[in-house]
Amino acid sequence: MILKNEQTQTSSIYEQIRRDIMSDRRDFSVVPVPIDELWNLHRARCMSNEAGLREAIEHGDIAWEKNILLSYIRISRLQRLGDMTAAAEIET
């Protein structure tokens, strides 16, 4: 099982699952988890993400801020291109 070592990184677990799926291996299993535990995990993840974002904003420099703005512009362009593609499909 992948989770034998408590020090295992979550990203390495996802990577192993991805490799297993890509190689069509089906020799891993998922243990049932009560819904209240899933909600607790979800809330903890949201709090962690929020704390990480606050810290990134607090410690981000000009280069970091520039990258955020460039990413926003790129995403906005992609959204507009998607809207243009949808409009073109409607016209035809």
C-alpha positions in Angstrom: 0.0 0.0 0.0 1.2 3.5 -0.8 0.4 5.1 2.6 2.5 2.8 4.8 5.0 5.6 5.6 3.4 8.5 7.3 6.0 10.8 5.8 4.7 10.1 2.3 3.9 13.3 0.4 0.3 13.7 -0.9 1.7 14.7 -4.3 3.6 11.4 -4.5 0.5 9.5 -3.7 -1.4 11.2 -6.5 1.5 10.6 -8.9 1.5 6.9 -8.1 -2.2 6.6 -8.6 -1.8 8.5 -11.9 0.9 6.1 -13.0 -1.2 3.1 -12.0 -4.2 4.4 -14.0 -2.1 5.2 -17.0 -0.5 1.7 -17.0 -4.0 0.2 -16.5 -3.0 -1.3 -13.1 -6.0 -1.9 -10.9 -4.2 -3.3 -7.8 -4.9 -0.5 -5.4 -7.9 0.0 -3.2 -9.7 2.8 -1.4 -10.9 2.4 2.1 -14.4 3.7 2.9 -14.4 7.0 4.8 -17.4 8.4 6.7 -18.8 11.6 5.1 -18.1 13.6 8.3 -14.4 12.8 8.1 -14.4 13.9 4.4 -16.0 17.2 5.4 -13.4 17.7 8.2 -10.6 17.0 5.6 -12.3 19.5 3.2 -12.5 22.2 5.9 -8.9 21.7 6.9 -7.8 21.9 3.3 -9.7 25.1 2.8 -8.2 26.7 5.9 -4.7 25.6 4.8 -5.2 27.0 1.4 -6.4 30.3 2.8 -3.5 30.5 5.2 -1.1 29.8 2.4 -2.6 32.4 0.1 -2.5 35.0 2.9 1.2 34.2 3.5 2.0 34.4 -0.2 0.3 37.8 -0.5 2.1 39.1 2.6 5.5 37.9 1.5 5.2 38.3 -2.3 7.6 40.7 -4.0 7.2 42.6 -7.3 8.2 39.6 -9.4 5.6 37.5 -7.7 2.9 40.1 -8.2 3.9 40.5 -11.8 3.5 36.7 -12.4 0.0 36.8 -10.7 -1.1 39.7 -13.0 0.3 37.9 -16.1 -1.5 34.7 -15.2 -4.7 36.7 -14.8 -4.3 38.2 -18.2 -3.5 34.8 -19.8 -6.6 33.2 -18.2 -8.8 36.2 -19.3 -7.6 35.8 -22.9 -8.3 32.1 -22.8 -11.8 32.7 -21.6 -12.4 35.3 -24.4 -11.1 32.8 -26.9 -13.5 30.2 -25.5 -16.3 32.7 -25.8 -15.3 33.5 -29.4 -15.2 29.8 -30.3 -18.6 29.3 -28.8 -19.9 32.3 -30.7 -18.4 31.0 -34.0 -20.1 27.6 -33.4 -23.5 29.3 -32.9 -23.1 31.3 -36.1 -22.4 28.2 -38.2 
